[in-house]
Amino acid sequence: MKRVKRRYLALQLESEGLPTEREFMDAVWGAVTKLYGEVGASLTGLALINFDGERKIFVVRTSLASLPMVRASLATVTGVAGKGASMHVLAVSGTLKALYANVG
């Protein structure tokens, strides 16, 4: 059986106010589902790993094969929890240690 390779993305959220973890992930899942449908979204294996409310940085895990799909979907996010928002990918890495070293 082949091992699933994963990638971690550090995302900077620019929005009015601070959404909850659930509201953030609902926005991400909604964007992926809108662009690729439920089957495409299920292939991503998205999971929230960590979030820094002070700096509005979220760390998300996805599969390596679906990384381009997730990045394209994040570019389409225009709102989180009913408020205008945008997301920027700060870094992508195969390990959390390297990701945190790049983000700071």
ChimeraX attribute file (.defattr): number of C-alpha atoms within 10 A of each C-alpha:
attribute: neighborCount
match mode: 1-to-1
recipient: residues
	/A:1	3
	/A:2	4
	/A:3	5
	/A:4	9
	/A:5	10
	/A:6	18
	/A:7	18
	/A:8	25
	/A:9	26
	/A:10	25
	/A:11	21
	/A:12	19
	/A:13	20
	/A:14	17
	/A:15	17
	/A:16	11
	/A:17	12
	/A:18	17
	/A:19	17
	/A:20	13
	/A:21	13
	/A:22	11
	/A:23	14
	/A:24	18
	/A:25	18
	/A:26	14
	/A:27	19
	/A:28	23
	/A:29	21
	/A:30	18
	/A:31	22
	/A:32	25
	/A:33	16
	/A:34	14
	/A:35	16
	/A:36	16
	/A:37	12
	/A:38	13
	/A:39	9
	/A:40	16
	/A:41	21
	/A:42	14
	/A:43	14
	/A:44	21
	/A:45	13
	/A:46	21
	/A:47	14
	/A:48	16
	/A:49	13
	/A:50	13
	/A:51	17
	/A:52	10
	/A:53	13
	/A:54	7
	/A:55	11
	/A:56	15
	/A:57	21
	/A:58	22
	/A:59	22
	/A:60	19
	/A:61	23
	/A:62	21
	/A:63	19
	/A:64	17
	/A:65	14
	/A:66	18
	/A:67	19
	/A:68	12
	/A:69	18
	/A:70	24
	/A:71	15
	/A:72	13
	/A:73	19
	/A:74	21
	/A:75	13
	/A:76	15
	/A:77	17
	/A:78	15
	/A:79	18
	/A:80	24
	/A:81	16
	/A:82	10
	/A:83	12
	/A:84	13
	/A:85	16
	/A:86	16
	/A:87	22
	/A:88	15
	/A:89	16
	/A:90	15
	/A:91	17
	/A:92	20
	/A:93	16
	/A:94	15
	/A:95	13
	/A:96	17
	/A:97	9
	/A:98	14
	/A:99	19
	/A:100	14
	/A:101	9
	/A:102	13
	/A:103	12
	/A:104	6
